[in-house]
Amino acid sequence: MRRHDGPRLIGARVLLRPLRAQDFDAWSEVRQANRTWLEPWEPRPEPGAPDPVADVDAFRGRCSAWDRQRQFDSAYGFGLFLCDHEEFVGEVSLGSVQRGPFQSASIGYWIDERRAGRGYVPEGVALMLRYGFEELHLHRMEAAIVPRNAPSRRVAEKLGLRVEGTSLGFLQIDGIYEDHVRYAMTTEEWAARRTEIESLTARRG
């Protein structure tokens, strides 16, 4: 593996790896097919910003931005692929990495609606938890989710992330500052429950 290719996190059915320019066609197809599924849960892009779904150069720039953030230890973005044929089905990311006394980060994830409900996202997030706690030596990871986003909340709950409360007006989502439920796990909780979590997400469904 070339150094700039980044880590590959391999599970029972899915793998996480950084997206590359050659992934544009697969990524663009999934994003176009899922606009109505995904965009209600995402921040609106800046006005006039190029659309990486339609612009290959913008997509390359997006990949390069993730690479730079990984090199600076500020964020880690991964494509979510099925192991069998390395089919692209979504993304799992680790953002807002804070060092010093915090040692924390935020998890984000999404999946192609056509592949939803099969346990792929919980498995991918479990891989990210292991990577964050055991490789990046973080102490705490959290996921902030719009309260009515039931599928995303089920992922956090399946993995046993604790509910820590609701932050009002936490993040701009589709043009509106939305409240978010905060889920979290610490490295001590991961160490106590790692075997259980990895066993749970390895089940085929």
Secondary structure, 3 states (H helix, E strand, C coil): CCHHHCCCEECCCEEEECCCHHHHHHHHHHHHHCHHHHHHHCCCCCCCCCCCCCCHHHHHHHHHHHHHHHHCCCCEEEEEEECCCCEEEEEEEEEEEECCCCCEEEEEEEECHHHCCCCHHHHHHHHHHHHHHHHCCCCEEEEEECCCCHHHHHHHHHCCCEEEEEEEEEEEECCEEEEEEEEEEEHHHHHHHHHHHHHHHCCCC
